Amino acid sequence: MRRLSIPCVLLMIIKLMEEVTVKRNSPIPKALTVAGSDSGGGAGIQADLKTFQEFQVYGMSVLTAVTAQNTLGVHGVYDLPVEAVEAQLRAVLDDIGADAVKTGMLAHEQIILRLAELFSDYQVRNLVVDPVMVAKGGAPLLREEALEALRKKLIPLARLVTPNIPEACRLTGMSEISTVEQMERAARLIGEMGAQAVLVKGGHRDSVEAVDVLVDDRKTVVFRLPRIASPHTHGTGCTLSAAIAAGLACGHDLEEAVWKAKRFVHEAIRGGIAGLGKGIGPLDHATYRRGASGFPAAREEI
């Protein structure tokens, strides 16, 4: 067996230390969530940060509101002052920066208007706008007068907007969205508001498949997965938009980020935590890490 000289051993140690240092100094993908807090831990900021962690993305947060919330519903909403929201955002972006930003519950017009100005000033890229309007239990989370600010000021800055069907109806004025064709039409109408791309989520449709429709100026892509019959779906919208933001922060193109996010949410619903609380239970964000189910999945360009 060949014996290494002391200089050779020292060189090997130095090289190993340099490799470790480079690894430690390598930039980690960073994602920022601007949303409300869910004291029950199933949605909002809490769900977003759990999702970022699962995607190995460094998560940061800007709180817009505090909710008193559990699996039974929202029992109180307490908006933060616009100045507090701005101070949080500046603190994060002035120092750490973000590879992707997602918005959730924005509560009222003044917050939306100020955030739109700040996102423009900081030239925020990969902005995912989840137009949160109503909680799973039916509590309103966006004031009516804020809808126009959302349409005219925030959506035009978005890399992606992720409305569910009721939200898409409110944004577009459509009375019904029940078919894939109607989902595509709604996405195109929202795209005309200035968003680069729109993902209309089909979770509210009565069908055996969970179908989402992604539309940009080049093509339409339909994502299909089997619907999971589970009542434990608290936080699905927040989790999906956070997962897409995490994918964009990691450098994935939009279609791949959406596809990975949809599969992640599918597994999180499958692993939904039963028996936690007396109402609509939360997702299990760690299910995908523990092993996917081998579900039949499809995405198709139309």
Secondary structure as UniProt FT lines:
FT   HELIX           6..25
FT   STRAND          30..38
FT   TURN            39..40
FT   HELIX           44..54
FT   TURN            55..56
FT   STRAND          58..70
FT   TURN            71..72
FT   STRAND          73..79
FT   HELIX           82..95
FT   STRAND          100..103
FT   HELIX           109..121
FT   TURN            122..123
FT   STRAND          127..129
FT   TURN            136..137
FT   TURN            144..145
FT   HELIX           146..149
FT   HELIX           150..154
FT   HELIX           155..157
FT   STRAND          160..161
FT   HELIX           165..172
FT   HELIX           180..191
FT   TURN            192..194
FT   STRAND          197..201
FT   TURN            203..204
FT   STRAND          209..216
FT   STRAND          220..226
FT   HELIX           236..249
FT   TURN            250..251
FT   HELIX           254..270
FT   TURN            274..275
FT   TURN            285..286
FT   HELIX           287..290
FT   STRAND          298..301
//
